[in-house]
Amino acid sequence: MTLPFARITDAPIDEAAVRAAVEAAECGAVVMFHGIVRDHDGGRGVLALDYRAHPDAERFIAECVASEAAASGLRLAAVHRVGELRIGDAALVAAASAPHRAEAFAAIERLVERIKHQVPIWKRQHFADGVTEWVGL
């Protein structure tokens, strides 16, 4: 069995590698999700984010990808970035491929939600007013 393409990295995410991990001749649809750092949250300006991960976070993300791939029968991949991220940086890139688009869209939705709820990654938001706040602790 091939291990899932699932990583935690402190480097910018190689979006082409995530896509390449799921592409196959029998798949007519590749759906990509890019979770991008935005400049606001809850009506407050955000300057940057710091993501921190549990030492076993890569195992957790791999389990999410493998489990969703087994349940759907589709090719899935995901990479989450940690460290200091700026506005516009990709924090999470995930991909799903399937023979048809509806399956790929549904699979990517399930995968992203699962990663958000099961992978021990926390973020600290740096607001424009100088306040910082941890989310997900």
Buried (B, 14 or more C-beta within 10 A) or exposed (E): EEEBBBBBBEEEBBBEBBBEBBEEEEBEBBBBBEBEBEEEBEEEEBBBBBBBBEEEBBBBBBBBBBBBBEEBEBBBBBBBBBBEBEBEBBBBBBBBBBEEEEBBBBBBBBBBEBBBEEBBBBBBBBBEEEEEBEEEE
